[in-house]
Structure formats: structure tokens, C-alpha cells
Amino acid sequence: MKKLTLLALVAVLFACKEKAKDEPKEETPQETETQMDKEDDGWVTLFDGSSFNGWHLYNSGEIDEPWKLEDGNMVFYPPEEREEGEYYNIVTDKDFTNFVLSLEWKISEGGNSGIFWGIYESSEYGQPYLTGPEIQVLDDERHPDAKNGTTHQAGSLYDMIAPSKKTVKPAGEWNHVELMINHETNNGHVMLNGEKIVEFPVHGDEWDAMVADSKFAGWEGFGAYKTGKIGLQDHKDIVSYRNIKIKEL
């Protein structure tokens, strides 16, 4: 009797083992965690190529022409006619303080544009550049502003810090820029096409001295806001932007 009972137990265990082999495996916790890490890397898309959601015209409403969506890019086509003082600068709906901004830009031949941060949007200030410092977007080969000193060339902190080296690609080609602003460490930098070309303080005595030594000296409100909007400039030239994302620090 004991021998029969032992044989029956072995048969049951063997059957359970065979059934376990046939059942599908569940996703492992490691696979789930890896996917979560990819989704939780801190980057937030500001422009996904399909709409202008999250952006608006500075001191105005929804974005329409002369900005257009083309092949996943936002493209500005300057109107042939415009009223005096009429501009189509665009800014983010949200304000940012400490961040890393990543985007790509492509300028037309002889073109000019710019990337702003720290913009205080108000009817008191008719243009983003009145409060927001600018990273220059330029065709260095053809635009006359490039001849006004290296602090006016592509990648510069406009009229304050010149690029340490020439890394910009020619008009008609995409350039990747990374702008980091950190008020906690009082440090900012610009990377253009993978190389760090500009470093600067973002507030305090050193910042004030740079402003005082620039065209912005005496401009009330310029660079005064630690928290503000990101902006892209209408400088009356064709320019394209894409792959815009931000990571708050």
C-alpha cells in the first residue's frame, strides 16, 4: 500500500511540472522597470511635430500663419506685408526656472532668429527680447550681424558671450543646441552640435556686469526674471525648429 501511494504522489508532481512548462511566462519585473525608466527620464516634449500645443503668439493668442507645420517641423515664413510693430514671436504657455532645453534649428540663407528664456510676458514689454536673454540663431556666412562681433554669431549669448569655437553648420542644415539654465548653481551653458561653446552666470554681480557692458545696459526688466517663458524669434527671416524638449532641474 505504501508503495502505491508513493507512486501516485510522483505521478501528480510530474503532471504539475509538465503543466507549468506549457503555461506562458509572465513579464518579468525587470522588463517593466526598464520601460518605466525610459518613460520617466525627466524630459518633456514641448513640440512633437504635429501641433503647436503648449505655445502661443507672444502677447496674443493661438499660433497660425505665418508659422506652419511641415514634415514634423515648425517653420516661420515672414509675411510680405505687415503693420508697423507687428511681430509673430512665439512663447511657451508654461514658465520655467531651472532647466535643460534641447532643440534643433535650421536657418535660411542670410537668416536670423533667436532662442529666448526668462521672458516675462506683459503688455508692458512689446517684444520678448526686452526681458528674455537670447541665444543667437544665425547664418554666420551671409547675415551682416555676424560681422558686428563674435558675440552676435550663432550660438552666442547675444551681445554678451561669444562662442569659444565655431561649431555651427551652414544655412540650410540642422543644428542641435542645448541650453542649460540653473539658478541654484548660478550657471548657464550652450552646447552647439555636441560641443560646449558658451558658459555664463545667470544672476548676481557677474551677470549684472555683463549686462552693463552690453547693448542691454539700462533696460529695465532685461534678464531680471529667474522664472519665465521660452521663446522663438520672428526676425523677419525663414527659420525652422524641431525636436523641442525640456528637462526641469
KAFENLIN-V266015 format. One record per residue. N is the residue number from 1. RES is the residue in one letter. PHI is phi in radians with two decimals (none if undefined). Layout:
# KAFENLIN-V266015
n;res;phi
N;RES;PHI
N;RES;PHI
This chain:
# KAFENLIN-V266015
n;res;phi
1;M;none
2;K;-1.08
3;K;-1.14
4;L;-1.16
5;T;-1.12
6;L;-1.10
7;L;-1.12
8;A;-1.11
9;L;-1.12
10;V;-1.08
11;A;-1.09
12;V;-1.14
13;L;-1.11
14;F;-1.11
15;A;-1.13
16;C;-1.13
17;K;-1.13
18;E;-1.14
19;K;-1.13
20;A;-1.09
21;K;-1.13
22;D;-1.38
23;E;-1.29
24;P;-1.16
25;K;-1.35
26;E;-1.42
27;E;-1.07
28;T;-1.31
29;P;-1.00
30;Q;-1.09
31;E;-1.12
32;T;-1.12
33;E;-1.12
34;T;-1.08
35;Q;-1.11
36;M;-1.12
37;D;-1.06
38;K;-1.12
39;E;-1.44
40;D;-2.00
41;D;-1.56
42;G;1.66
43;W;-1.44
44;V;-2.13
45;T;-1.30
46;L;-1.70
47;F;-2.62
48;D;-1.76
49;G;1.59
50;S;-1.99
51;S;-2.82
52;F;-1.69
53;N;-0.96
54;G;1.63
55;W;-2.27
56;H;-2.68
57;L;-1.21
58;Y;-1.01
59;N;0.98
60;S;-2.63
61;G;-1.95
62;E;-1.12
63;I;-1.46
64;D;-2.46
65;E;-0.96
66;P;-1.58
67;W;-1.45
68;K;-2.38
69;L;-1.76
70;E;-2.43
71;D;0.92
72;G;1.42
73;N;-2.02
74;M;-1.74
75;V;-2.19
76;F;-1.78
77;Y;-1.99
78;P;-1.08
79;P;-1.17
80;E;-1.18
81;E;-2.25
82;R;-2.65
83;E;-1.26
84;E;-1.04
85;G;1.41
86;E;-1.59
87;Y;-2.35
88;Y;-2.20
89;N;-1.15
90;I;-2.10
91;V;-2.42
92;T;-1.26
93;D;-1.19
94;K;-1.65
95;D;-1.67
96;F;-2.36
97;T;-2.05
98;N;-1.95
99;F;-2.89
100;V;-2.10
101;L;-1.86
102;S;-2.20
103;L;-2.79
104;E;-2.09
105;W;-2.33
106;K;-2.40
107;I;-1.78
108;S;-1.35
109;E;-1.05
110;G;1.29
111;G;-1.59
112;N;-2.55
113;S;-2.77
114;G;-2.93
115;I;-2.02
116;F;-1.88
117;W;-2.46
118;G;1.13
119;I;-1.38
120;Y;-1.71
121;E;-1.48
122;S;-2.80
123;S;-1.12
124;E;-1.15
125;Y;-2.05
126;G;-1.32
127;Q;-2.35
128;P;-1.04
129;Y;-1.22
130;L;-1.27
131;T;-2.16
132;G;-1.65
133;P;-1.06
134;E;-2.21
135;I;-1.72
136;Q;-1.25
137;V;-2.07
138;L;-2.74
139;D;-1.52
140;D;-1.11
141;E;-1.28
142;R;-2.13
143;H;-1.34
144;P;-1.08
145;D;-1.12
146;A;-1.15
147;K;-1.54
148;N;-1.59
149;G;1.97
150;T;-1.18
151;T;-1.32
152;H;-1.91
153;Q;-1.57
154;A;-0.94
155;G;1.58
156;S;-1.26
157;L;-1.39
158;Y;-0.89
159;D;1.14
160;M;-2.27
161;I;-2.23
162;A;-1.46
163;P;-1.08
164;S;-1.34
165;K;-2.69
166;K;-1.63
167;T;-2.14
168;V;-1.23
169;K;-1.61
170;P;-1.12
171;A;-0.92
172;G;1.61
173;E;-1.97
174;W;-1.38
175;N;-2.06
176;H;-1.79
177;V;-2.15
178;E;-2.13
179;L;-1.98
180;M;-1.98
181;I;-2.23
182;N;-2.41
183;H;-1.33
184;E;-1.18
185;T;-1.73
186;N;0.96
187;N;-2.49
188;G;-2.37
189;H;-2.63
190;V;-2.19
191;M;-1.97
192;L;-2.14
193;N;0.96
194;G;1.56
195;E;-2.15
196;K;-1.30
197;I;-2.08
198;V;-2.50
199;E;-2.35
200;F;-2.84
201;P;-1.29
202;V;-2.00
203;H;-2.85
204;G;1.55
205;D;-1.09
206;E;-1.14
207;W;-1.09
208;D;-1.03
209;A;-1.17
210;M;-1.11
211;V;-1.11
212;A;-1.12
213;D;-1.71
214;S;-2.16
215;K;-1.15
216;F;-1.57
217;A;-1.00
218;G;1.47
219;W;-1.37
220;E;-1.14
221;G;1.75
222;F;-1.21
223;G;1.12
224;A;-1.58
225;Y;-1.93
226;K;-1.18
227;T;-1.95
228;G;-3.00
229;K;-1.59
230;I;-1.54
231;G;-2.41
232;L;-2.13
233;Q;-1.66
234;D;-1.57
235;H;-1.97
236;K;1.20
237;D;-2.32
238;I;-1.22
239;V;-2.62
240;S;-2.19
241;Y;-2.33
242;R;-2.77
243;N;0.85
244;I;-1.63
245;K;-2.53
246;I;-2.49
247;K;-2.18
248;E;-1.38
249;L;-1.77
